[in-house]
């Protein structure tokens, strides 16, 4: 593992990072994403990322949030997830290099409350769209629970170890969502 990635993991596990990052990281990502017409997320230089757009749980207005994600190329996290940065993998009826599904981790940087985007996905699981490397993909969100969640959580900890520090700081269970492509023709 590269020294830079280890350093970012160490820094991102701190409480100071949890206080500052929720304000800086999304703002930087939104700006770079807009300037590059959806092709680049600054934080994706360390972890793969998507820009999630989903109606607000109460307002119904579109809410757009840049998020780190764990691409799944074999259909589930137990298959090994994907490459930490570039999301390369098998292709089926999707474009080459695109994952079959994505895992989103509602860590909120280890802060006490669930991030707002998780409530939005719970309220509108079929209303989400992600921007993945400049391409908009309609997805269906599913909150993971039980044994399925446990398997994905273990894969997430291997993928990004700071998630363990986030969970240790809070009493709530971090929400995990699997986003699967939604068939627009149905």
RODO-2510 file (C-alpha; in nm, 4 decimals, decimal comma):
residues 186
     n   res          X          Y          Z
     1     x     0,0000     0,0000     0,0000
     2     x     0,1347     0,3421    -0,0917
     3     x     0,2676     0,5656     0,1835
     4     x     0,0232     0,8411     0,0829
     5     x    -0,2772     0,6110     0,1236
     6     x    -0,1569     0,4939     0,4669
     7     x    -0,1095     0,8561     0,5739
     8     x    -0,4592     0,9508     0,4551
     9     x    -0,6040     0,6487     0,6394
    10     x    -0,4300     0,7528     0,9615
    11     x    -0,5386     1,1165     0,9334
    12     x    -0,8959     1,0259     0,8348
    13     x    -0,9312     0,8139     1,1501
    14     x    -0,8914     1,1175     1,3789
    15     x    -1,1653     1,3179     1,5468
    16     x    -1,0148     1,6396     1,4076
    17     x    -1,0639     1,5062     1,0547
    18     x    -1,4237     1,4134     1,1425
    19     x    -1,4872     1,7760     1,2438
    20     x    -1,3329     1,9365     0,9333
    21     x    -1,3777     1,6849     0,6490
    22     x    -1,7588     1,6934     0,6217
    23     x    -1,7334     2,0609     0,5298
    24     x    -1,4246     2,0556     0,3066
    25     x    -1,4276     1,7242     0,1191
    26     x    -1,7788     1,7481    -0,0327
    27     x    -1,7287     2,1150    -0,1269
    28     x    -1,4016     2,0377    -0,3049
    29     x    -1,5539     1,7335    -0,4750
    30     x    -1,8604     1,9275    -0,5953
    31     x    -1,6415     2,2033    -0,7398
    32     x    -1,4013     1,9702    -0,9215
    33     x    -1,6902     1,7510    -1,0415
    34     x    -1,8685     2,0538    -1,1873
    35     x    -1,5532     2,1970    -1,3484
    36     x    -1,4705     1,8631    -1,5134
    37     x    -1,8294     1,7997    -1,6257
    38     x    -1,8642     1,4973    -1,4026
    39     x    -1,5440     1,3216    -1,5004
    40     x    -1,3320     1,3790    -1,1884
    41     x    -1,3813     1,3650    -0,8131
    42     x    -1,0841     1,4945    -0,6173
    43     x    -1,1307     1,2445    -0,3325
    44     x    -1,1402     0,9596    -0,5868
    45     x    -0,7627     0,9868    -0,6096
    46     x    -0,7641     0,7891    -0,2817
    47     x    -1,1006     0,6067    -0,2886
    48     x    -1,3421     0,5551    -0,5769
    49     x    -1,6362     0,7883    -0,5636
    50     x    -1,9794     0,8582    -0,7037
    51     x    -2,2003     1,1621    -0,6992
    52     x    -2,5383     1,0517    -0,5653
    53     x    -2,8538     1,2396    -0,6618
    54     x    -3,1715     1,1348    -0,4827
    55     x    -3,4911     1,3184    -0,3821
    56     x    -3,4834     1,4570    -0,0284
    57     x    -3,6685     1,2443     0,2267
    58     x    -3,8974     1,5317     0,3299
    59     x    -3,8706     1,7909     0,0537
    60     x    -3,8653     1,5628    -0,2497
    61     x    -3,6171     1,8073    -0,4048
    62     x    -3,3085     1,6549    -0,5718
    63     x    -3,0143     1,6310    -0,3309
    64     x    -2,6672     1,5777    -0,4731
    65     x    -2,3838     1,4414    -0,2597
    66     x    -2,0331     1,3273    -0,3564
    67     x    -1,9516     1,0032    -0,1735
    68     x    -1,6781     0,7457    -0,1492
    69     x    -1,7958     0,4068    -0,2689
    70     x    -1,6841     0,0468    -0,2889
    71     x    -1,7398    -0,0820    -0,6439
    72     x    -1,8488    -0,4454    -0,6720
    73     x    -1,7456    -0,6248    -0,9874
    74     x    -1,8553    -0,9752    -0,8958
    75     x    -2,1992    -0,8713    -0,7779
    76     x    -2,1178    -0,8540    -0,4081
    77     x    -1,8553    -0,7414    -0,1613
    78     x    -1,7605    -1,0995    -0,0800
    79     x    -1,6224    -1,1278    -0,4324
    80     x    -1,3488    -0,8870    -0,3405
    81     x    -1,5019    -0,5507    -0,4151
    82     x    -1,2785    -0,3794    -0,6620
    83     x    -0,9662    -0,1790    -0,7095
    84     x    -0,9450     0,1016    -0,4539
    85     x    -0,8900     0,3745    -0,7151
    86     x    -0,9856     0,2965    -1,0702
    87     x    -1,2851     0,0633    -1,0516
    88     x    -1,1559    -0,1605    -1,3307
    89     x    -1,3177    -0,5007    -1,3596
    90     x    -1,5281    -0,7407    -1,5602
    91     x    -1,7928    -0,6151    -1,7926
    92     x    -2,1167    -0,7842    -1,8869
    93     x    -2,4013    -0,5802    -2,0302
    94     x    -2,2448    -0,2704    -1,8769
    95     x    -1,9598    -0,0656    -2,0177
    96     x    -1,6130    -0,2070    -1,9777
    97     x    -1,4622    -0,1121    -1,6445
    98     x    -1,7961    -0,0365    -1,4812
    99     x    -1,8917    -0,2235    -1,1663
   100     x    -2,2138    -0,4207    -1,1417
   101     x    -2,3053    -0,2534    -0,8133
   102     x    -2,1682    -0,0103    -0,5583
   103     x    -2,1585    -0,0097    -0,1784
   104     x    -2,2123     0,3193     0,0029
   105     x    -2,1069     0,3440     0,3672
   106     x    -2,3032     0,5913     0,5805
   107     x    -2,0141     0,6577     0,8163
   108     x    -2,0582     1,0361     0,8303
   109     x    -1,6841     1,0439     0,9106
   110     x    -1,7605     0,8817     1,2493
   111     x    -1,9982     1,1548     1,3645
   112     x    -2,2999     1,0683     1,5789
   113     x    -2,5899     1,1159     1,3361
   114     x    -2,6664     0,9252     1,0199
   115     x    -2,5814     1,1287     0,7099
   116     x    -2,8869     1,2897     0,5455
   117     x    -2,8319     1,1044     0,2182
   118     x    -2,9069     0,7737     0,3967
   119     x    -3,2544     0,8973     0,4970
   120     x    -3,3068     1,0096     0,1377
   121     x    -3,2204     0,6615     0,0066
   122     x    -3,4500     0,4976     0,2627
   123     x    -3,7364     0,7243     0,1519
   124     x    -3,6662     0,6954    -0,2231
   125     x    -3,4749     0,3719    -0,2926
   126     x    -3,5805     0,3683    -0,6595
   127     x    -3,5240     0,7381    -0,7184
   128     x    -3,1445     0,7504    -0,7074
   129     x    -2,8983     0,8244    -0,9853
   130     x    -2,5213     0,8099    -0,9530
   131     x    -2,2613     0,9817    -1,1621
   132     x    -1,9802     0,7312    -1,2166
   133     x    -1,6845     0,8647    -1,4145
   134     x    -1,8989     1,1117    -1,6038
   135     x    -2,1860     0,8746    -1,6766
   136     x    -2,5266     0,8976    -1,5065
   137     x    -2,6566     0,5570    -1,3987
   138     x    -3,0052     0,5036    -1,2478
   139     x    -2,9777     0,2768    -0,9437
   140     x    -3,1934     0,1055    -0,6844
   141     x    -3,0696     0,1356    -0,3247
   142     x    -3,1035    -0,1415    -0,0708
   143     x    -3,0184    -0,1072     0,2998
   144     x    -2,8151    -0,4103     0,4027
   145     x    -2,8973    -0,6011     0,7213
   146     x    -2,8110    -0,9215     0,9032
   147     x    -2,5613    -1,1673     0,7585
   148     x    -2,5465    -0,9834     0,4266
   149     x    -2,4479    -0,6631     0,6064
   150     x    -2,1872    -0,8474     0,8141
   151     x    -2,0149    -0,9826     0,5012
   152     x    -2,0159    -0,6422     0,3334
   153     x    -1,8949    -0,4700     0,6523
   154     x    -1,5922    -0,7014     0,6678
   155     x    -1,5159    -0,6259     0,3025
   156     x    -1,5547    -0,2522     0,3719
   157     x    -1,3064    -0,2734     0,6609
   158     x    -1,0515    -0,4380     0,4327
   159     x    -1,1220    -0,1815     0,1628
   160     x    -1,0892     0,1218     0,3960
   161     x    -0,9721     0,0368     0,7523
   162     x    -1,0655     0,3795     0,9021
   163     x    -1,4306     0,2667     0,8961
   164     x    -1,3472     0,0651     1,2114
   165     x    -1,2361     0,3836     1,3916
   166     x    -1,5535     0,5605     1,2796
   167     x    -1,7728     0,2785     1,4143
   168     x    -1,5805     0,2658     1,7443
   169     x    -1,6558     0,6357     1,8097
   170     x    -2,0328     0,6116     1,7740
   171     x    -2,3241     0,4155     1,9189
   172     x    -2,5292     0,3876     1,5998
   173     x    -2,4733     0,1097     1,3476
   174     x    -2,3249     0,2538     1,0298
   175     x    -2,5716     0,2071     0,7448
   176     x    -2,4545     0,0173     0,4374
   177     x    -2,6363     0,0405     0,1053
   178     x    -2,5953    -0,1632    -0,2097
   179     x    -2,6755     0,0340    -0,5232
   180     x    -2,7736    -0,1830    -0,8181
   181     x    -2,8451    -0,0690    -1,1712
   182     x    -3,2093     0,0065    -1,2329
   183     x    -3,3612    -0,1031    -1,5615
   184     x    -3,5072     0,2139    -1,7106
   185     x    -3,7182     0,0209    -1,9636
   186     x    -3,9178    -0,1607    -1,6961
***
